[in-house]
Amino acid sequence: MSEEIKNVEKPSLFGMILNPTEQFERIKERPLIWGAMAIVTILTMFGTWLMSLGIEMPEEVKDMPGLEAVTQIGMVIVGLFTPILTVLISSFISWIIIKIARSEATFTQLFSMNTYIMLISALSLLFNGLLTPLLGGDGEIMFTSLGSLLSAEGAIAGLFDSLEVFTIWGVILSAIGLHKVGELSKGLAWTISIGFFIIGIILSMIGAAISAPLGV
């Protein structure tokens, strides 16, 4: 590591909340990963566990407390691997786009960028997880989504569930990150970020439409 990189201030994970632009500029010069990934993973696991407390278990599961505990542990394990897999996939897709756009951003920079952005998803789980047992949520619909305010079924329910405060926040940060770290133009960065958001909404609507007739 050169002296120039050593002198660059480390990006702050929680600085993403108040001053994300500055953090992205630091990430570009000093792309750190594992410390931030550890914190994000811990928050995700805890948030997932809290969300699991609100899930209505089938009667056969309720009659077997051990099985209910195993189910909750399984969800926590999912929370353990979700951050790194999500960041890995999103970084690989971003890297392909960056290369097509002929940007010089590296995979490490993009991986670091997406790790820091993942904090927003972790905070969403944590915030909604804390509210779930307090307000009697079902562990499936986020309190911070439109779906918690408007009742709907099928594809429309999927649309409402996708319109969630933290998700939109993540879309904004992704656009800023692709511009600052990925060296894409503002227009292209916003187009890509919003495009993936729309794809996510469409997939959610399809999933909800398929699940509704099955009673899932």
C-alpha positions in Angstrom: 0.0 0.0 0.0 1.4 3.4 -1.0 1.8 6.3 1.4 -0.7 8.2 -0.6 -3.4 5.6 0.0 -2.4 5.3 3.7 -3.0 9.0 4.1 -6.6 8.8 2.7 -9.1 8.8 5.5 -11.0 5.5 5.9 -14.6 5.5 4.7 -17.1 5.5 7.6 -19.9 2.9 7.4 -22.4 5.0 9.4 -21.2 8.1 7.6 -23.3 6.7 4.7 -26.3 7.9 6.6 -25.4 11.6 6.8 -22.7 12.1 4.2 -22.7 9.3 1.6 -20.9 11.4 -1.1 -17.9 11.8 1.0 -17.8 8.1 1.9 -18.0 7.2 -1.8 -15.0 9.4 -2.6 -13.0 7.7 0.2 -14.1 4.3 -1.0 -12.8 5.1 -4.5 -9.4 5.8 -3.0 -9.4 3.3 -0.2 -11.9 0.5 -0.8 -12.2 -1.3 2.5 -14.5 -4.3 2.9 -14.4 -6.7 5.7 -14.9 -4.5 8.8 -18.0 -3.0 7.2 -19.2 -6.4 6.0 -18.9 -7.8 9.5 -21.1 -5.0 10.9 -23.6 -5.3 8.1 -23.8 -9.0 8.6 -24.4 -8.8 12.3 -27.1 -6.1 11.9 -28.8 -8.2 9.2 -28.8 -11.4 11.3 -30.2 -9.5 14.3 -32.9 -7.8 12.1 -33.8 -11.1 10.5 -34.2 -12.8 13.9 -36.5 -9.9 15.1 -38.6 -10.2 11.9 -38.9 -14.0 12.4 -40.6 -13.3 15.8 -43.6 -11.9 14.0 -44.1 -14.8 11.5 -47.2 -16.8 12.2 -46.1 -20.4 12.4 -48.4 -23.3 11.3 -50.1 -25.1 14.2 -48.0 -28.3 13.7 -44.9 -26.2 14.2 -46.4 -24.4 17.3 -47.0 -27.8 18.9 -43.2 -28.5 18.5 -41.3 -25.7 20.2 -38.0 -27.2 19.1 -39.0 -27.0 15.5 -40.0 -23.4 15.9 -36.6 -22.6 17.3 -34.9 -24.4 14.4 -37.0 -22.4 11.9 -35.9 -19.1 13.6 -32.2 -20.3 13.6 -32.6 -21.1 9.9 -33.7 -17.6 9.2 -30.7 -16.2 11.1 -28.4 -18.4 9.1 -30.0 -16.9 6.0 -29.2 -13.5 7.4 -25.6 -14.6 7.8 -25.1 -15.3 4.1 -27.4 -12.8 2.6 -25.2 -9.7 2.8 -22.1 -11.2 1.2 -24.0 -13.0 -1.6 -26.1 -9.9 -2.3 -23.0 -7.7 -2.5 -21.1 -10.3 -4.6 -23.9 -10.5 -7.2 -24.6 -6.8 -7.3 -20.9 -6.0 -7.6 -20.4 -8.5 -10.5 -23.3 -7.0 -12.4 -22.0 -3.5 -11.7 -18.5 -4.5 -12.8 -19.9 -5.8 -16.2 -21.8 -2.6 -16.7 -18.7 -0.5 -15.7 -16.5 -2.4 -18.2 -19.1 -2.0 -21.0 -19.0 1.8 -20.2 -15.2 1.6 -20.3 -14.8 2.9 -16.8 -11.5 2.2 -14.9 -13.3 1.3 -11.6 -12.1 -2.0 -10.2 -14.2 -4.9 -8.8 -12.8 -4.2 -5.4 -14.0 -0.7 -5.4 -17.5 -1.8 -6.5 -17.5 -4.5 -3.9 -16.6 -2.0 -1.2 -19.2 0.4 -2.5 -22.0 -2.1 -2.4 -20.9 -3.4 1.0 -21.4 0.1 2.4 -24.7 0.6 0.6 -25.9 -2.7 2.1 -26.0 -1.0 5.5 -29.3 0.6 4.4 -30.9 -2.9 3.8 -29.6 -4.0 7.2 -31.1 -0.9 8.9 -34.4 -1.6 7.2 -34.5 -5.1 8.7 -33.4 -3.9 12.1 -35.9 -1.0 12.2 -38.8 -3.1 10.9 -37.7 -6.1 13.1 -37.9 -3.9 16.2 -41.4 -2.7 15.3 -42.7 -6.2 14.4 -43.0 -7.7 17.9 -44.0 -4.2 19.3 -46.8 -3.5 16.8 -47.8 -7.1 16.1 -46.5 -7.3 12.5 -46.5 -10.5 10.5 -42.8 -10.5 9.7 -43.5 -10.3 6.0 -44.8 -6.8 5.3 -42.4 -4.0 6.1 -43.8 -1.2 8.2 -41.8 1.2 6.1 -43.4 0.1 2.8 -46.6 1.3 1.2 -47.9 -2.2 1.7 -48.3 -1.6 5.4 -50.6 1.4 4.7 -52.6 0.1 1.7 -54.2 -3.3 1.6 -54.0 -5.1 -1.7 -53.7 -8.6 -3.3 -51.8 -10.2 -6.1 -49.5 -8.1 -8.2 -50.6 -4.8 -6.7 -49.6 -6.1 -3.3 -46.1 -6.9 -4.7 -46.0 -3.3 -6.0 -46.9 -1.7 -2.7 -44.5 -3.9 -0.8 -41.6 -2.9 -3.2 -42.3 0.8 -2.5 -40.3 0.9 0.7 -38.5 3.8 2.3 -35.1 2.1 2.8 -35.2 0.5 -0.6 -35.7 3.8 -2.3 -32.9 5.2 -0.1 -30.7 2.4 -1.4 -31.6 3.2 -5.0 -30.5 6.8 -4.5 -27.2 5.7 -2.9 -26.5 3.3 -5.7 -26.9 6.0 -8.3 -24.5 8.3 -6.4 -22.1 5.4 -5.9 -22.1 4.4 -9.6 -21.3 8.1 -10.4 -18.6 8.7 -7.8 -17.0 5.3 -7.6 -17.9 3.7 -10.9 -17.1 7.0 -12.8 -20.3 6.8 -14.8 -22.2 10.0 -15.9 -24.9 11.1 -13.5 -27.6 10.3 -16.2 -26.3 6.7 -16.8 -25.8 6.1 -13.1 -29.4 7.1 -12.3 -30.7 5.2 -15.3 -29.0 1.9 -14.2 -30.0 2.3 -10.5 -33.7 3.1 -11.3 -33.7 0.4 -14.0 -32.7 -2.3 -11.4 -35.3 -0.9 -9.0 -38.0 -1.3 -11.6 -36.9 -4.8 -12.4 -37.1 -5.7 -8.7 -40.6 -4.3 -8.6 -41.7 -6.3 -11.6 -40.2 -9.5 -10.1 -42.0 -8.8 -6.8 -45.3 -8.2 -8.6 -44.9 -11.5 -10.6 -44.1 -13.4 -7.4 -47.1 -11.9 -5.5 -49.4 -12.7 -8.5 -48.3 -16.3 -8.5 -48.4 -16.7 -4.8 -51.9 -15.2 -4.3 -53.9 -18.0 -5.9 -51.9 -20.6 -3.9 -52.6 -18.8 -0.7 -48.9 -18.4 0.1 
